[in-house]
């Protein structure tokens, strides 16, 4: 396992680093997505007073695909707020998830936001964190790992790009919604560390290099689990219900919720 180191931040006094994931904008209905989008924009507006960096750890959209001349419509308030915060000097880093893995360079070019496609190690005031979306990690979910290899292939991307957006986007949203209905019960409960594949992955990484915190999404369940006396695994949950997110204040990572 080769660890990738990507970012190193020294926070000014009073500044913080924020982590959020799994907005799934576009799902399950237009009305519900619009309501969630307004809540997320409200949250971004609230944290901008002390945010130095914002990490958005994947599945921001329930489906995203960038055709050569077409991108998915909608999400104007969210994208506009990201542009506003970026223009105000707040660093924003986007990660792709399993629902928006086909995010290429559109947002990078238009909003000047780095896009990361794999877990990375970062440093905040000397503390090392390992962060990512969380899909396909650990020893489980072999069926998804096979599908991910197919979806990530250039051939698959070119074949999908050849489908007219009217049909391609409709097909993708149908598949995404049916997949979530199939897995929602599995995602919403904690059955112990032995069933947490991301936790297993964190143990493997910790055996190679010590990290103070491991921060992931994907699981749709806020979690705070110790790996050892000096290291913890956090899953920052989702924004359908929990509206949970993480904060690093320069010395400590905490998990909280916007709806408290």
Backbone as numpy.savetxt, mean C-alpha at the origin, in Angstrom:
# Nx Ny Nz CAx CAy CAz Cx Cy Cz
17.91 -14.27 -0.02 17.06 -13.07 -0.02 17.94 -11.82 -0.02
17.75 -10.97 -0.99 18.53 -9.74 -1.09 17.65 -8.55 -0.72
18.04 -7.83 0.32 17.25 -6.69 0.78 17.61 -5.45 -0.01
16.59 -4.65 -0.32 16.79 -3.43 -1.09 16.61 -2.23 -0.16
17.60 -1.36 -0.10 17.53 -0.15 0.70 17.24 1.03 -0.22
16.22 1.80 0.15 15.74 2.80 -0.80 15.75 4.23 -0.27
15.37 4.45 1.01 15.17 5.81 1.48 15.79 5.99 2.86
16.31 7.18 3.10 16.92 7.51 4.39 16.47 8.93 4.75
15.75 9.06 5.89 15.19 10.34 6.27 15.66 10.74 7.66
15.98 12.01 7.81 16.22 12.61 9.11 15.12 13.63 9.35
14.28 13.38 10.33 13.10 14.22 10.52 13.44 15.47 11.32
12.99 16.63 10.83 13.10 17.85 11.64 12.22 17.72 12.88
12.49 18.48 13.92 11.65 18.42 15.13 10.18 18.68 14.81
9.32 17.85 15.37 7.89 18.02 15.19 7.32 17.39 13.93
8.18 16.85 13.06 7.71 16.24 11.82 7.54 14.73 11.99
6.69 14.14 11.14 6.37 12.71 11.24 6.34 12.07 9.86
6.43 10.74 9.88 6.27 9.94 8.67 4.97 9.15 8.81
4.11 9.19 7.78 2.82 8.52 7.83 2.80 7.35 6.84
2.04 6.31 7.22 1.91 5.11 6.40 0.42 4.74 6.30
-0.05 4.52 5.07 -1.43 4.07 4.87 -1.47 3.13 3.67
-2.54 2.34 3.59 -2.62 1.33 2.55 -4.07 0.94 2.31
-4.30 0.27 1.20 -5.57 -0.39 0.91 -6.77 0.56 0.96
-6.70 1.61 0.15 -7.85 2.50 -0.04 -8.90 1.85 -0.95
-8.44 1.11 -1.93 -9.31 0.41 -2.89 -10.34 1.36 -3.51
-9.87 2.51 -3.96 -10.78 3.45 -4.60 -11.35 2.84 -5.87
-12.65 3.01 -6.04 -13.36 2.40 -7.16 -14.21 1.22 -6.75
-14.11 0.80 -5.50 -14.84 -0.39 -5.03 -15.59 -0.07 -3.73
-16.70 -0.75 -3.47 -17.39 -1.70 -4.35 -18.39 -1.02 -5.29
-18.77 0.23 -4.95 -19.66 1.00 -5.82 -19.11 2.41 -5.95
-19.59 3.11 -6.96 -19.14 4.50 -7.18 -19.45 5.36 -5.95
-20.65 5.22 -5.39 -21.06 6.05 -4.26 -20.19 5.79 -3.04
-19.97 4.52 -2.72 -19.16 4.18 -1.55 -17.71 4.60 -1.74
-17.21 4.44 -2.95 -15.84 4.85 -3.23 -15.68 6.37 -3.10
-16.66 7.11 -3.59 -16.60 8.57 -3.50 -16.59 9.02 -2.03
-17.40 8.38 -1.20 -17.43 8.71 0.22 -16.08 8.42 0.86
-15.49 7.26 0.53 -14.19 6.89 1.08 -13.11 7.85 0.59
-13.20 8.26 -0.67 -12.22 9.18 -1.22 -12.25 10.51 -0.47
-13.43 11.00 -0.16 -13.54 12.26 0.59 -12.91 12.12 1.99
-13.12 10.96 2.61 -12.54 10.73 3.92 -11.02 10.72 3.85
-10.47 10.07 2.82 -9.02 10.00 2.65 -8.45 11.39 2.41
-9.11 12.18 1.58 -8.66 13.55 1.32 -8.70 14.38 2.61
-9.74 14.18 3.40 -9.84 14.87 4.69 -8.67 14.48 5.60
-8.34 13.18 5.61 -7.20 12.71 6.40 -5.89 13.34 5.91
-5.68 13.38 4.61 -4.46 13.98 4.05 -4.37 15.46 4.41
-5.51 16.14 4.38 -5.53 17.55 4.75 -5.15 17.73 6.22
-5.60 16.81 7.06 -5.34 16.92 8.50 -3.87 16.66 8.83
-3.24 15.70 8.16 -1.87 15.33 8.53 -0.82 16.22 7.87
-1.22 17.06 6.93 -0.21 17.84 6.20 0.52 18.84 7.10
-0.07 19.14 8.26 0.55 20.12 9.16 1.86 19.63 9.74
2.03 18.30 9.87 3.28 17.79 10.44 3.88 16.63 9.64
3.36 16.37 8.44 3.87 15.27 7.62 5.13 15.70 6.88
6.20 14.97 7.09 7.42 15.16 6.32 7.43 14.21 5.12
6.95 12.97 5.36 6.91 11.94 4.33 5.62 11.14 4.49
5.02 10.74 3.37 3.84 9.88 3.39 4.12 8.67 2.50
4.06 7.48 3.09 4.18 6.24 2.33 2.78 5.67 2.13
2.40 5.46 0.88 1.13 4.82 0.54 1.46 3.43 -0.01
1.13 2.40 0.78 1.69 1.07 0.57 0.83 0.14 -0.27
0.24 0.66 -1.33 -0.38 -0.23 -2.31 -1.88 -0.41 -2.18
-2.48 -0.93 -3.25 -3.93 -1.09 -3.39 -4.64 0.23 -3.11
-4.06 1.31 -3.62 -4.72 2.60 -3.53 -5.98 2.60 -4.38
-5.92 1.87 -5.50 -7.05 1.74 -6.41 -7.46 0.26 -6.46
-8.74 0.03 -6.63 -9.19 -1.35 -6.71 -8.72 -2.01 -8.00
-8.52 -1.20 -9.02 -7.86 -1.66 -10.24 -7.28 -0.45 -10.94
-6.09 -0.64 -11.49 -5.44 0.45 -12.21 -4.66 -0.14 -13.38
-4.88 0.43 -14.54 -4.09 0.03 -15.71 -3.89 1.26 -16.59
-2.66 1.46 -17.00 -2.33 2.61 -17.83 -2.15 2.17 -19.28
-3.16 2.44 -20.09 -3.01 2.25 -21.53 -2.07 3.33 -22.06
-1.69 3.22 -23.29 -0.73 4.18 -23.85 -1.26 5.60 -23.79
-2.56 5.77 -24.09 -3.13 7.12 -24.10 -4.33 7.26 -23.17
-4.59 6.26 -22.33 -5.78 6.27 -21.49 -5.41 5.81 -20.09
-5.96 6.48 -19.07 -5.83 6.03 -17.69 -7.24 5.95 -17.10
-7.45 5.21 -16.02 -8.79 5.10 -15.44 -9.34 6.46 -15.02
-10.61 6.69 -15.32 -11.22 7.95 -14.93 -11.59 7.92 -13.45
-11.79 9.12 -12.88 -12.17 9.23 -11.48 -11.00 9.58 -10.59
-11.27 9.61 -9.28 -10.27 9.82 -8.23 -9.61 11.20 -8.31
-10.33 12.18 -8.84 -9.76 13.50 -9.05 -9.41 14.18 -7.74
-10.27 14.05 -6.74 -10.00 14.69 -5.45 -8.75 14.11 -4.80
-8.60 12.80 -4.86 -7.45 12.14 -4.27 -6.16 12.53 -4.99
-6.17 12.42 -6.31 -4.97 12.75 -7.07 -4.62 14.23 -6.95
-5.65 15.07 -6.93 -5.40 16.50 -6.77 -4.78 16.82 -5.42
-5.22 16.13 -4.36 -4.65 16.37 -3.04 -3.20 15.90 -2.98
-2.89 14.77 -3.63 -1.50 14.33 -3.68 -0.62 15.36 -4.38
-1.13 15.91 -5.49 -0.37 16.93 -6.21 -0.16 18.18 -5.34
-1.19 18.55 -4.61 -1.09 19.73 -3.74 -0.04 19.52 -2.65
-0.08 18.37 -1.99 0.87 18.10 -0.91 2.30 18.01 -1.45
2.44 17.39 -2.62 3.77 17.30 -3.22 4.31 18.69 -3.54
3.46 19.55 -4.08 3.88 20.92 -4.40 4.22 21.72 -3.15
3.69 21.32 -2.01 3.99 22.01 -0.75 5.26 21.47 -0.09
5.91 20.50 -0.74 7.18 20.01 -0.24 7.12 18.74 0.57
5.95 18.11 0.66 5.83 16.85 1.39 6.21 15.69 0.47
7.12 14.85 0.90 7.55 13.71 0.10 6.48 12.62 0.17
6.09 12.11 -0.99 5.08 11.05 -1.07 5.64 9.92 -1.92
5.61 8.70 -1.37 6.12 7.53 -2.10 4.99 6.53 -2.24
4.74 6.09 -3.47 3.68 5.13 -3.76 4.26 3.74 -3.93
3.59 2.75 -3.36 3.90 1.34 -3.60 2.74 0.72 -4.39
3.06 -0.21 -5.24 2.01 -0.95 -5.92 1.58 -2.14 -5.07
0.30 -2.50 -5.19 -0.22 -3.68 -4.51 -0.70 -4.70 -5.52
-1.40 -5.70 -5.05 -1.89 -6.72 -5.97 -3.04 -6.24 -6.82
-3.73 -5.16 -6.41 -4.84 -4.64 -7.21 -4.39 -3.54 -8.16
-3.25 -2.93 -7.92 -2.79 -1.86 -8.81 -1.33 -2.10 -9.24
-0.98 -3.37 -9.44 0.39 -3.70 -9.84 0.73 -3.17 -11.23
-0.32 -2.87 -12.03 -0.08 -2.34 -13.37 -0.02 -0.81 -13.35
0.54 -0.28 -12.29 0.82 1.14 -12.22 2.22 1.35 -12.78
2.31 2.11 -13.87 3.58 2.27 -14.55 4.19 3.64 -14.26
4.19 4.56 -15.21 4.90 5.83 -14.98 4.01 7.06 -15.07
2.70 6.88 -15.22 1.82 8.04 -15.37 1.86 8.94 -14.13
1.63 8.37 -12.94 1.63 9.17 -11.72 3.02 9.68 -11.39
4.02 8.92 -11.78 5.39 9.36 -11.55 5.70 10.60 -12.38
5.23 10.61 -13.63 5.49 11.76 -14.50 4.61 12.95 -14.16
3.32 12.70 -13.91 2.38 13.79 -13.69 2.51 14.42 -12.31
2.76 13.59 -11.29 2.79 14.08 -9.92 4.18 14.07 -9.30
5.16 13.54 -10.04 6.54 13.47 -9.55 6.62 12.64 -8.27
5.90 11.49 -8.26 5.89 10.61 -7.10 6.64 9.32 -7.42
7.64 8.95 -6.64 8.33 7.67 -6.86 7.35 6.51 -6.69
7.49 5.49 -7.53 6.66 4.30 -7.46 7.55 3.10 -7.20
7.24 2.34 -6.15 8.05 1.20 -5.73 7.23 -0.07 -5.90
7.86 -1.12 -6.43 7.14 -2.34 -6.78 7.51 -3.54 -5.91
8.29 -3.33 -4.84 8.74 -4.46 -4.03 9.04 -3.95 -2.62
9.09 -4.82 -1.61 9.45 -4.38 -0.26 10.86 -3.79 -0.23
11.03 -2.76 0.58 12.35 -2.12 0.72 12.62 -1.82 2.18
13.88 -1.61 2.49 14.27 -1.15 3.82 14.53 0.34 3.76
14.06 1.06 4.78 14.26 2.49 4.86 14.83 2.83 6.24
15.36 4.04 6.37 15.86 4.50 7.67 15.19 5.83 8.01
14.72 5.90 9.26 14.13 7.13 9.78 14.84 7.46 11.08
15.57 8.56 11.08 16.35 8.97 12.25 17.20 7.82 12.80
17.79 7.05 11.90 18.68 5.98 12.30 18.02 4.65 12.56
16.69 4.61 12.69 15.98 3.35 12.85 15.69 2.74 11.48
15.86 1.42 11.37 15.62 0.75 10.10 14.24 0.11 10.11
13.48 0.35 9.04 12.15 -0.24 8.85 12.15 -1.01 7.54
11.39 -2.08 7.48 11.19 -2.84 6.25 9.72 -2.70 5.89
9.43 -2.18 4.69 8.05 -1.83 4.35 7.69 -2.33 2.95
6.40 -2.50 2.71 5.92 -2.91 1.40 4.42 -3.13 1.46
3.86 -3.64 0.37 2.42 -3.91 0.38 2.13 -5.18 1.16
2.81 -6.29 0.82 2.65 -7.51 1.59 2.13 -8.70 0.81
1.72 -8.50 -0.45 1.17 -9.62 -1.21 2.28 -10.57 -1.66
1.97 -11.86 -1.60 2.88 -12.88 -2.10 4.09 -13.14 -1.24
4.08 -12.71 0.02 5.22 -12.92 0.89 5.01 -14.18 1.75
6.09 -14.74 2.26 5.98 -15.95 3.07 5.78 -17.18 2.21
5.42 -18.28 2.87 5.36 -19.57 2.18 3.99 -19.90 1.62
2.94 -19.17 2.01 1.59 -19.53 1.60 1.14 -18.88 0.31
-0.15 -19.06 0.02 -0.81 -18.43 -1.14 -0.08 -18.71 -2.45
0.21 -19.98 -2.69 0.98 -20.35 -3.89 0.20 -20.06 -5.17
-1.12 -20.20 -5.11 -1.92 -19.93 -6.31 -1.79 -18.47 -6.73
-1.84 -17.55 -5.73 -1.69 -16.14 -6.06 -0.30 -15.84 -6.60
0.73 -16.46 -6.03 2.09 -16.21 -6.49 2.25 -16.58 -7.96
1.59 -17.67 -8.37 1.63 -18.05 -9.78 0.91 -17.02 -10.64
-0.27 -16.57 -10.17 -1.02 -15.56 -10.91 -0.23 -14.26 -11.01
0.48 -13.90 -9.94 1.24 -12.66 -9.95 2.33 -12.70 -11.01
2.99 -13.85 -11.15 4.02 -13.97 -12.18 3.42 -13.78 -13.57
2.20 -14.32 -13.76 1.53 -14.16 -15.05 1.18 -12.69 -15.29
0.59 -12.05 -14.27 0.16 -10.66 -14.41 1.34 -9.71 -14.59
2.48 -10.03 -14.00 3.64 -9.15 -14.10 4.40 -9.30 -15.41
4.08 -10.33 -16.17 4.81 -10.55 -17.42 4.46 -9.50 -18.45
5.42 -9.13 -19.28 5.18 -8.12 -20.32 4.17 -8.61 -21.33
4.16 -9.92 -21.58 3.20 -10.48 -22.55 1.77 -10.26 -22.06
1.52 -10.55 -20.78 0.17 -10.36 -20.22 -0.24 -8.89 -20.30
0.68 -8.00 -20.00 0.37 -6.58 -20.03 0.03 -6.10 -21.45
0.77 -6.60 -22.42 0.50 -6.21 -23.81 -0.82 -6.79 -24.30
-1.13 -8.02 -23.88 -2.40 -8.63 -24.28 -3.57 -7.86 -23.69
-3.45 -7.47 -22.41 -4.54 -6.72 -21.79 -4.67 -5.35 -22.42
-3.55 -4.73 -22.75 -3.58 -3.41 -23.38 -4.27 -3.44 -24.73
-4.31 -4.62 -25.37 -4.95 -4.74 -26.67 -6.47 -4.78 -26.57
-6.99 -5.04 -25.34 -8.44 -5.05 -25.13 -8.93 -3.60 -25.01
-10.04 -3.30 -25.63 -10.60 -1.95 -25.52 -10.88 -1.64 -24.05
-10.55 -0.43 -23.57 -10.76 -0.08 -22.16 -12.18 -0.34 -21.67
-13.16 -0.16 -22.55 -14.54 -0.38 -22.12 -14.75 -1.79 -21.60
-14.11 -2.75 -22.26 -14.25 -4.14 -21.87 -13.18 -4.54 -20.86
-11.97 -4.06 -21.04 -10.88 -4.43 -20.15 -11.12 -3.97 -18.72
-11.54 -2.71 -18.55 -11.77 -2.20 -17.21 -12.95 -2.89 -16.54
-14.00 -3.16 -17.33 -15.16 -3.85 -16.78 -14.81 -5.25 -16.31
-14.04 -5.96 -17.11 -13.61 -7.30 -16.74 -12.75 -7.28 -15.48
-11.84 -6.32 -15.40 -10.94 -6.23 -14.25 -11.70 -5.93 -12.97
-12.66 -5.02 -13.02 -13.43 -4.68 -11.82 -14.29 -5.85 -11.38
-14.84 -6.59 -12.33 -15.64 -7.77 -11.98 -14.77 -8.80 -11.27
-13.58 -9.05 -11.80 -12.67 -10.03 -11.19 -12.23 -9.57 -9.80
-11.94 -8.28 -9.66 -11.48 -7.75 -8.39 -12.55 -7.89 -7.32
-13.80 -7.55 -7.66 -14.89 -7.61 -6.69 -15.18 -9.05 -6.29
-15.18 -9.97 -7.25 -15.45 -11.38 -6.93 -14.33 -11.96 -6.08
-13.09 -11.55 -6.31 -11.96 -12.02 -5.52 -12.09 -11.55 -4.08
-12.51 -10.30 -3.87 -12.63 -9.78 -2.52 -13.75 -10.48 -1.77
-14.89 -10.72 -2.42 -15.98 -11.42 -1.75 -15.56 -12.81 -1.32
-14.73 -13.45 -2.12 -14.27 -14.81 -1.83 -13.35 -14.83 -0.61
-12.56 -13.76 -0.41 -11.51 -13.79 0.61 -11.77 -12.93 1.82
-12.92 -12.23 1.87 -13.10 -11.23 2.92 -13.15 -11.85 4.30
-13.79 -13.01 4.47 -13.85 -13.64 5.78 -12.47 -14.07 6.24
-11.67 -14.55 5.30 -10.32 -14.96 5.63 -9.47 -13.77 6.04
-9.71 -12.62 5.47 -8.88 -11.45 5.72 -9.21 -10.76 7.04
-10.43 -10.91 7.54 -10.85 -10.04 8.63 -10.58 -10.62 10.02
-10.00 -11.81 10.13 -9.78 -12.41 11.44 -8.32 -12.80 11.63
-7.89 -12.76 12.88 -6.52 -13.15 13.24 -6.56 -14.52 13.89
-5.83 -15.47 13.32 -5.87 -16.85 13.81 -4.56 -17.28 14.45
-3.66 -16.33 14.66 -2.38 -16.67 15.26 -1.23 -16.49 14.29
-0.03 -16.35 14.84 1.15 -16.06 14.02 1.44 -17.15 12.99
1.09 -18.39 13.30 1.38 -19.49 12.38 0.64 -19.34 11.06
-0.44 -18.54 11.04 -1.24 -18.36 9.82 -0.96 -17.02 9.13
-0.04 -16.26 9.69 0.28 -14.95 9.13 1.52 -15.06 8.25
1.31 -15.11 6.93 2.43 -15.30 6.01 3.36 -14.10 5.99
2.82 -12.90 6.16 3.69 -11.71 6.19 4.57 -11.76 7.44
4.01 -12.19 8.55 4.80 -12.33 9.78 5.94 -13.32 9.56
5.64 -14.43 8.89 6.67 -15.42 8.58 7.78 -14.79 7.74
7.40 -13.99 6.75 8.38 -13.29 5.92 9.23 -12.35 6.77
8.60 -11.64 7.70 9.35 -10.71 8.56 10.37 -11.46 9.41
10.00 -12.64 9.89 10.96 -13.45 10.65 12.17 -13.81 9.80
11.92 -14.16 8.54 13.01 -14.51 7.63 13.95 -13.32 7.42
13.36 -12.13 7.20 14.17 -10.93 7.00 14.95 -10.58 8.26
14.31 -10.71 9.42 14.97 -10.38 10.68 16.18 -11.27 10.93
16.13 -12.50 10.44 17.27 -13.40 10.58 18.46 -12.95 9.73
18.17 -12.15 8.70 19.23 -11.64 7.83 19.74 -10.28 8.29
18.79 -9.40 8.63 19.15 -8.03 9.04 18.12 -7.52 10.02
18.57 -6.94 11.10 17.64 -6.43 12.12 16.93 -5.17 11.63
15.62 -5.13 11.87 14.81 -3.94 11.62 13.99 -3.66 12.88
13.87 -2.41 13.22 13.06 -2.06 14.39 11.58 -2.31 14.13
11.15 -2.03 12.90 9.74 -2.18 12.57 9.58 -2.77 11.17
8.54 -3.59 11.04 8.11 -4.10 9.74 6.69 -3.58 9.51
6.48 -2.91 8.39 5.21 -2.23 8.15 4.66 -2.66 6.79
3.48 -3.28 6.79 2.87 -3.76 5.56 1.37 -3.49 5.57
0.76 -3.64 4.40 -0.68 -3.56 4.25 -1.20 -4.92 3.80
-2.13 -4.90 2.83 -2.64 -6.10 2.16 -3.56 -6.95 3.03
-3.28 -7.03 4.30 -3.97 -7.98 5.18 -5.39 -7.56 5.52
-5.71 -6.26 5.38 -7.02 -5.72 5.72 -7.37 -5.94 7.19
-6.34 -5.98 8.03 -6.55 -6.18 9.46 -5.43 -5.49 10.22
-5.72 -4.46 11.01 -4.66 -3.81 11.79 -4.05 -4.79 12.78
-2.72 -4.91 12.75 -2.02 -5.86 13.61 -0.77 -5.20 14.20
-0.44 -5.58 15.41 0.79 -5.17 16.08 1.31 -6.40 16.81
2.34 -7.05 16.25 2.83 -8.32 16.78 4.34 -8.23 16.99
4.83 -8.55 18.18 6.29 -8.53 18.39 6.98 -9.69 17.68
8.12 -9.40 17.06 8.98 -10.44 16.51 10.02 -10.88 17.53
10.52 -9.92 18.26 11.46 -10.14 19.35 11.42 -8.89 20.23
12.18 -8.84 21.32 12.09 -7.67 22.21 12.44 -6.34 21.55
13.12 -6.36 20.40 13.54 -5.11 19.76 12.94 -4.91 18.38
11.95 -5.71 18.00 11.40 -5.61 16.65 9.92 -5.98 16.66
9.12 -5.23 15.88 7.68 -5.49 15.82 7.20 -5.49 14.37
6.16 -6.29 14.13 5.49 -6.31 12.83 4.15 -5.59 12.97
3.95 -4.59 12.09 2.68 -3.87 12.04 2.02 -4.11 10.70
0.74 -4.39 10.72 -0.06 -4.31 9.50 -1.01 -3.14 9.68
-1.00 -2.23 8.71 -1.71 -0.96 8.90 -3.17 -1.01 8.45
-3.67 -2.20 8.06 -5.10 -2.35 7.84 -5.62 -1.73 6.56
-6.88 -1.25 6.60 -7.55 -0.80 5.38 -8.45 0.39 5.69
-9.11 0.91 4.61 -9.94 2.09 4.76 -11.40 1.86 4.41
-11.82 0.60 4.28 -13.24 0.31 4.15 -13.95 0.56 5.48
-13.32 0.11 6.57 -13.95 0.17 7.89 -13.01 0.79 8.93
-11.80 0.22 9.06 -10.92 0.63 10.16 -10.35 2.02 9.97
-10.09 2.42 8.73 -9.45 3.71 8.44 -8.18 3.86 9.28
-7.39 2.79 9.32 -6.21 2.75 10.18 -4.97 3.16 9.40
-3.99 3.66 10.12 -2.74 4.10 9.50 -1.63 4.11 10.55
-0.39 4.21 10.09 0.75 4.20 10.99 1.46 5.54 11.01
2.12 5.82 12.13 2.88 7.06 12.30 4.24 6.72 12.91
5.29 7.27 12.32 6.61 7.23 12.95 6.99 8.66 13.28
7.23 8.91 14.57 7.48 10.29 15.01 8.97 10.61 15.14
9.80 9.72 14.59 11.23 9.92 14.68 11.90 8.98 15.65
11.10 8.37 16.55 11.65 7.41 17.50 10.77 6.19 17.68
9.44 6.34 17.51 8.50 5.25 17.79 7.46 5.15 16.68
7.09 3.91 16.35 6.01 3.67 15.39 4.74 3.33 16.17
3.63 3.95 15.78 2.35 3.67 16.41 1.29 3.45 15.34
0.27 2.68 15.70 -0.85 2.39 14.84 -2.08 3.06 15.40
-2.80 3.80 14.56 -3.98 4.51 15.02 -5.05 4.48 13.94
-6.16 5.16 14.18 -7.28 5.15 13.24 -7.84 6.55 13.08
-8.21 6.88 11.85 -8.76 8.20 11.58 -10.15 8.36 12.19
-10.92 7.24 12.25 -12.26 7.34 12.82 -12.27 7.09 14.33
-11.06 6.75 14.89 -10.90 6.56 16.36 -12.07 5.72 16.90
